[in-house]
Amino acid sequence: TEDLKRKMYGCILVVGGGMKFSGIGTWLQNRISLQIPYMYRAEQLDIITTPKEMDPQMTAWKGAAIMSCLESAQELWIYPLEWEKNGVKILRERAPFMW
C-alpha cells in the first residue's frame, strides 16, 4: 500500500559491519532522499547504521539466530528436490522478505 511504502522509506536500517565509518549515515541519507519518489517521502528519514549495545558486525548473525528459533522457520527450508523441480522460483514463495 502507499502508506506502507511511505513508512518503509521513512526508516532504513543498515545491517552488518560494512558501514562502520564516520559520516556514512549522512551520506546515505542524502543519496536515498534523492531516489525516493516525492509521493513516498516522509517528513523525516531515519538512517540507523549502528544498533544499540551491539557490534554492527554481529546483527545479521543475531537476526539469523533468532529467526532459526521460530516455529515458522521450518516452513522456510528449501529441500534439494524442491530446488531441482522449481529452481529460483521457489525463493519467491519461501523467502521471508520481498525481492
C-alpha positions as CSV (number, residue, x, y, z in Angstrom):
1,T,0.0,0.0,0.0
2,E,1.0,3.6,-0.3
3,D,1.2,4.1,3.5
4,L,3.4,1.0,3.9
5,K,5.8,2.3,1.2
6,R,5.9,5.7,2.9
7,K,6.8,4.0,6.3
8,M,9.4,1.8,4.7
9,Y,11.1,4.7,3.0
10,G,11.0,6.7,6.3
11,C,13.3,4.4,8.3
12,I,16.1,2.4,6.9
13,L,18.2,0.0,9.0
14,V,21.6,-0.8,7.6
15,V,22.7,-4.2,8.9
16,G,26.3,-5.5,9.1
17,G,29.7,-4.3,9.7
18,G,30.3,-2.7,6.3
19,M,29.1,0.7,7.4
20,K,31.4,1.4,10.3
21,F,33.0,4.6,9.1
22,S,32.0,8.1,10.1
23,G,29.6,10.1,8.1
24,I,28.0,7.1,6.3
25,G,24.6,7.9,7.8
26,T,24.5,11.4,6.5
27,W,25.9,10.4,3.1
28,L,23.4,7.6,2.7
29,Q,20.5,9.8,3.8
30,N,21.4,12.4,1.1
31,R,21.7,9.7,-1.6
32,I,18.5,7.9,-0.7
33,S,16.4,11.1,-0.3
34,L,17.2,11.9,-4.0
35,Q,16.0,8.5,-5.1
36,I,12.7,8.3,-3.1
37,P,9.7,9.3,-5.2
38,Y,8.1,12.5,-4.0
39,M,4.8,10.9,-3.0
40,Y,6.6,8.5,-0.7
41,R,8.8,10.9,1.1
42,A,8.3,11.0,4.8
43,E,8.7,14.1,6.9
44,Q,11.9,12.7,8.5
45,L,14.2,10.0,7.1
46,D,16.0,8.0,9.7
47,I,19.1,6.0,8.7
48,I,20.2,3.7,11.5
49,T,23.7,2.4,11.0
50,T,24.7,1.2,14.5
51,P,22.5,-0.8,16.8
52,K,22.3,-0.1,20.5
53,E,24.6,-2.1,22.7
54,M,25.8,-4.5,20.0
55,D,28.7,-4.7,17.5
56,P,27.2,-4.0,14.0
57,Q,29.1,-6.9,12.6
58,M,27.0,-9.3,14.8
59,T,23.5,-8.0,13.9
60,A,23.0,-10.2,10.8
61,W,24.1,-13.3,12.8
62,K,21.9,-12.4,15.7
63,G,18.9,-11.9,13.5
64,A,19.5,-15.3,11.8
65,A,19.9,-17.0,15.2
66,I,16.6,-15.6,16.4
67,M,14.8,-16.4,13.1
68,S,16.0,-20.0,13.2
69,C,14.4,-20.5,16.7
70,L,10.9,-19.5,15.5
71,E,8.4,-22.3,14.9
72,S,7.7,-20.9,11.4
73,A,11.4,-21.4,10.4
74,Q,10.7,-24.9,9.3
75,E,8.4,-23.6,6.5
76,L,11.4,-21.6,5.1
77,W,13.6,-24.6,4.3
78,I,14.1,-25.4,0.6
79,Y,14.9,-29.1,0.1
80,P,17.1,-30.3,-2.8
81,L,14.2,-32.0,-4.6
82,E,12.1,-28.7,-4.5
83,W,15.1,-26.7,-5.8
84,E,15.7,-29.2,-8.7
85,K,12.0,-29.0,-9.6
86,N,11.4,-25.3,-9.3
87,G,14.8,-23.6,-9.3
88,V,15.0,-19.9,-8.3
89,K,11.2,-19.5,-8.5
90,I,10.9,-21.3,-5.1
91,L,12.6,-18.4,-3.4
92,R,9.7,-16.1,-4.2
93,E,7.4,-18.5,-2.2
94,R,9.7,-19.2,0.7
95,A,11.8,-16.1,1.2
96,P,10.7,-14.2,4.4
97,F,11.3,-10.9,2.6
98,M,10.3,-9.4,-0.8
99,W,12.9,-9.4,-3.5
